[in-house]
Amino acid sequence: MNSLLLAIPGGASIALIVVAILLLFGGKKIPELMRGIGKGISEFKKGKNEIENELNDTNENKEDN
């Protein structure tokens, strides 16, 4: 249990990470970066849902036969 608590970053660590990201990317690039990450996540979810639908359709067809 103690090793799990050590893996979770605290408030100071998160603040340091945020400052480092601001310094590396700058304030203007961060919205672009977040937008790209959001699009990537939505594309991943869309692909996952398409695969699940195909698998469900395949299973339904097997059950009908």
Secondary structure as UniProt FT lines:
FT   HELIX           2..7
FT   HELIX           11..64
//
